[in-house]
């Protein structure tokens, strides 16, 4: 901000402020290693940047919070805790 309360934008700042939000798609590679992108929300001829990131496989990939919603059980929740059992003291 300038002393008058206005903001001076550099050409880079202006370009970033006009950039539309990213469009995310998760796909599986075809047997021959190709990906085909269809029905993208950009006009024909628009230059885009494509970044390919591998997704992890396995249970962690399908459910990032596997314990959410599972019941929690506390055995004797009101019993005193000995000083040596506190994790903070270790």
WOURGI-V729326 format. One record per residue. N is the residue number from 1. RES is the residue in one letter. PSI is psi as a letter, one per 30 degrees, with the letter a starting at -180 (none if undefined). Layout:
N:RES:PSI
N:RES:PSI
//
This chain:
1:X:k
2:X:l
3:X:f
4:X:g
5:X:g
6:X:l
7:X:k
8:X:k
9:X:k
10:X:l
11:X:e
12:X:e
13:X:e
14:X:e
15:X:e
16:X:e
17:X:f
18:X:f
19:X:k
20:X:l
21:X:l
22:X:l
23:X:k
24:X:k
25:X:k
26:X:k
27:X:l
28:X:k
29:X:k
30:X:l
31:X:e
32:X:g
33:X:g
34:X:l
35:X:k
36:X:j
37:X:k
38:X:l
39:X:h
40:X:k
41:X:h
42:X:l
43:X:l
44:X:k
45:X:f
46:X:k
47:X:k
48:X:l
49:X:k
50:X:k
51:X:k
52:X:k
53:X:k
54:X:k
55:X:k
56:X:l
57:X:l
58:X:a
59:X:e
60:X:e
61:X:e
62:X:f
63:X:j
64:X:f
65:X:i
66:X:f
67:X:f
68:X:k
69:X:f
70:X:k
71:X:k
72:X:k
73:X:k
74:X:k
75:X:k
76:X:i
77:X:f
78:X:g
79:X:k
80:X:l
81:X:k
82:X:k
83:X:e
84:X:f
85:X:f
86:X:k
87:X:e
88:X:f
89:X:f
90:X:none
//
